[in-house]
Amino acid sequence: MASFSTPRSTRPRRLAALPAVVLLGTLSGTLALSACSDPGASAASGGQPATTAARNGVVYNTSPDQQRIRAEKDAAIAAKVPALITKDGKLTVATTAGSIPLSFHASDDKTPIGVELDIAQLVADKLGLELDVQVTSWENWPLKTQSGDFEAVFSNVGINAARVKLFDFSSYRAAYMGFEAKKGSSYDIKGSDDISGLKVSVGSGTNQEKILLAWNKELEAKGKAPAVLQYYSADADTILALSSGRTDLNLAPYPSVTYRENTRDDLKVVGKVNAGWPSETLVAATTLKGNGLAPAITDALNSAIKDGSYTKVLQRWGLSEEALPESRTVTEANFGSPAPGKTQAGKTQ
């Protein structure tokens, strides 16, 4: 049974927090480090019904009673978890509860649920630990993971060159962004030329903003009109602007835009881009660099992949196309090396 609480200031600190200037750096550094695939905007279910039947055949359970898919403890893997982490018998996981179906609040407006937490539950089960979920903001998870308040982050975090300097990763999902538009539109977004002159909403300080800024530079270099980027404080405001025609496109995590396409009558997906554009990246569990937890999480994920529980979780949330054949531990030392089965440089997990 997962527990939900606020961060515990009494948890032993494993590494002194770096100064904010080192962690966030300049504007470009902020985009590189704090940019997450999911901006974590406020997107609580807001009193949604307990279940939602979607056109993709998935019946989304948004109630606090999740009846999560569970896994059995793997004693050999559990033995690899550092003693400092197993001391309290819990795996303290941070999430942002910002976007359906990734991580969001249930119909009671307080219980965090979603595919990210289902996967975290499998990992905790494999490690023989209680899942302790703590909701935070995108701005806070890096420092609080460094300070020891959080042991792992499961919140659609993509791997990039800036983050591997501070954190280790265990990959568990493909990382894509999706363009969405009104149902009757004819947009087909494949590259920068397709957004020229359009109004595109995007989360500030996210990977998707980084992509759009780069595409605008390409357009300006060609003498074409750049896209007009629009920013809203919450997902609800963004979708209202899109559905009312005040913005032409929205770029957001692919699972979220496909969820809306399958549960609404007025929106559709009109494009898809890797979150690591122009390279590739993956979504991963994020842990403090060098603390020894990442290899155990990777083994736990691979065990869940092997026994089928991982596949069931993704099917439950309509995200089967983002499944990985295996998890891989990514650190600063191996970042940029080809993943198994890949030889092209830069195609990293």
N, C-alpha and C positions, 0 to 999 in steps of 0.2 A: 504494500500500500504506500503510495507516494504521500509525502507530507509537504505542506506549503507553509513557508514562513518568510520573514524578513531576514536579510543577511545578518549573520551572527558576528558581532564585533569581537567576541571572545575566541573565535577560531584562531589557532596558532598561525602566525604569519610565516609564510615560507620564503618570501622574497620581498625586500623593501620596494615599495612602489617607486617607479621611475618618475622623475619630475615631469610635469605635464608637457613641458616644451619638448622633451625627448620623445614622449609618446605620441604627441599630435603633430609637432613640427609646424611647417608652413602649410599654406592652404593645399598645395599639391600633396604634401605628406599626409595631411588629414584625409584627403580623398583616398590615398593608398592604404592607410591603416584602418581608419574608422569606417570606411565604406564597406557596408555589409550588403549582401544580396537583398535582404529585407530591411528597409529603413526603420522598421519598428514603429511606424506611425500608429496612432490610436485607432484600433479597429476591433474593439470588443464586439461581441455578438449582439449586444444591445437589445436583449429580450427576444432573440430569435426563437422559433419553435425548436423543440428538443431534437427533431430529426428533419432533414431536408433531402428529398429525393431529387437526384440530378439526372440530366439527360445522358450522362455517361454510364448510367446504371448504378452509381454509388449512392447509398443512402447515408448521408453524413449525420453522425450522432454528435450533436452539440450540447448535450446535457452534461452535468457534472458527473453522472454515473457512466463512466467511459467503458467499463468492462474491458480493459486493455488486454491485448494479446500478451501473454507472459512467457517467460523462458525459464529453464532450469539452471541452477547454479553449475558452473564448470569449475570444479575444485582446482584444477591445474592452472587455469587462467586467473582465478581469484588469488592464488598464492603469489602472483606476480605484482599485485597492487602494493605500492609502497605503504609501509606500516603507518606512516603519519596520516595517510588518507583513510585507512581502514579502522583507525583508532576509535572513531565514534560510531562505526557501523553504517555510515551513510555516504552516499555519493551526492555531493552538493552541486546541483546543476542550475546554471543561470539560463533564462530565456526571456524574450521580450514581450511575449503575448501580444504581438502586433498585427498578424495577418493570417486570415483563414486561407488554407487549412494547415498552415505551418505551425504557428503557435499563437493562440488567441484565448480569450476568456469564454467559458461555457455560458449557457443560457442563464446561469445564476449571476453572471457578470463579475465573478470573482475567482472561479476555479480555472487555472491554466490548463489547456488541452491542445491537442494537435499532433501532427505526424512527428514533429521534433521531439515531443515528450514521450510519444510511444516508442520511438527508437531509443531514447535515453532510458526508458523503463527496461527494455531488453538488455541493454548494457549493464544496468544496475543489477538485474536478475542474474546475469551470467557471472558477475563479480561477487555475488552473494551479499550485496549491500542494499539498504533501503534508499529509495529515490527521494531526495530532498529537493523540491523545486522552488526556486526563488526568482521572482519576476524583477527585472531590472530594465534600464534603458540602454540604447545602443551606446550612448556616451559613457556609461558607467562600467560596462562589462570588462573592458581591457584593464583598467586600473584595479578593479576589484578581483579580477582573476590573478593579477600579479600580487596583490596584497594577501591572497589566500582566502578571501571570503567565498570565492567560487572555485570549485575543483575542476569543473568542465563547463563549457558553453555549448548548448544545443539550440541554435537559433538561426539556421540558414546562413552561417558564416562561411564565406568563400576563402580559399587559400590564396594568398598573394605574397609578393616579395617582401613587402614591409612587415607583414604579420609574422613571417617565419623568423624574423630577428628576435621576437619576443615570446612566441608561442609554438607549441608542437600540435600536430593535427592528425586526426584519424578520419579518413574520408568515408562518407556513407551515402551520398546522393550526387547525381549530376547537378550542375549549376547553370541554369538558363534564366534569361529575362524574356518577358513577352510584351509585345506591343498590343494594346487593346484599343478598340474604337467602337463607335455606334454600329449597330447591326446592319444598317443600310449603306454603310460606307463601302468604298471600293479600294481602300488602301491595301497594298501588299509590300510590307517593309522588309527589305533585304539588305539595305546599306544606307549610307549617308544621303545619297541622291534622293531617296524616297521620302525624306523628312524635310527637304528644303522648303522654307517658308511656312511650315506648319507650326501650330501651337502644341507643344508636347509637355505634359505634366510629368514631374519626376521628383523623387525624394532628395532633399539636400544632403550632401555628404555621403552619397551612396555609390556603389559600383555603377548603377545605371546612369547616374548623373555623369560619372567619369566617362562613360561610353559616349553619351550625347555631346559632351564638351569636345571630345576628340572628333566626333563626326562633324560638328560645326566648324572645326578648324579645317577639315577636309573640304567642306563646302566653300568656305571663304577662300581657300587656296585655288579653287576652281572658278572663283568669281560668282558663285551662286549664293542665294539668300540663305542664311543659317536658320535653323529652327528657333522658335521663340520658346524658351524654357519657362514653365510655370510651376510655382511651388505652393503646396497647400499643407496645412498643419496636421491634417488627419486624412486617412483613407476615405472616410465618408465624404469629406469635402471634395476630394479628388474625383471620386466617382460621380458626384452630383454635377461637377463642372463638365465632366466627359459626357454624361447622359443628356445634359442640357445644351450641349454644343458650344460651351465657352472654351473648351479645349478640344483639339482634334484627336490627339493620341495620349495614351498613358503608358509609360514604361515601368514595369513592376516585376517582381519575382514570378516566374512562369507558373508555379503552382497556384498562385493567387489569381492570375488572370484566367487560367483555365477553369478554376472553381467558379468564377463569376460567369464565364461563358456557359457553363453547364447548369447554373442555377438561376440565371436571369434571362429575360427575353429581349433585352435591349443592347447587349454588348457582345462582342466577339473578338477572338484573337486574330491579329492581322500580321504578325511577325514574331520571330524568335531569334535570339542572339545569345551566344555563350557569355556568361557573367565575367569571364576573364578576357573578353575581346581586347586585342586581336589574337590573343592566345586562348588557351582553355584553362579552366579551373574546375574544382569540385567543392561541394559543401562538405564540411568536416566538423567533427567534435574538436573543440579548441581547449587546450590545456597549457599550463605554465611550462615554458621552455625548460627542458632538462630535469623535470621532477619525476620522471619515470612512469607517469600514468598513461601516456599515449600508447605505448606498445600493448598494454593490457586492454585498453579500450579497443584497439584495432583487432586484437585476438577475439575479444568478446563479439565484435561486429561480424567477424568472419565466421564465428561459431553460429551466430544467429542467421547468417546467410545460408550456411550449410544445413541447418535444421529446418529452414523454411519459415521461421517466425518473422524474419525481416521482410520476406516477400509478402506475407499476409498483412503486415503493417502498411506497406506501400499500397497494396490493393485496397485496403480499408479506406484510404484517403484519396484514391484515384490517381496515384502517382507512380504506377508501375513502370512508365517509360523513363523514369529517373533512377531506376534501380542500377546498382553497380554489381559486377560479378565478384568483386572482392574489395575489401577495405585495405588501405595502405597507410602506413605511418609516414607523414611528411614532416621533415625538420629542415632547419637551415642547411644542414650538411647535404641532404639529398634533393633539395628543392631545385627543380629544373631538369632533373634526370628523367629519362623516359619512364613512364609507367609500364608495367608488364604488358607486352603485346604492342607497344608503341615505340617507334624509332625516331620520329620527328622531334627535333629539338624544340623546346618551349611548350610542348604538350604535357603539362604537368598536372598532378593531382594536388 
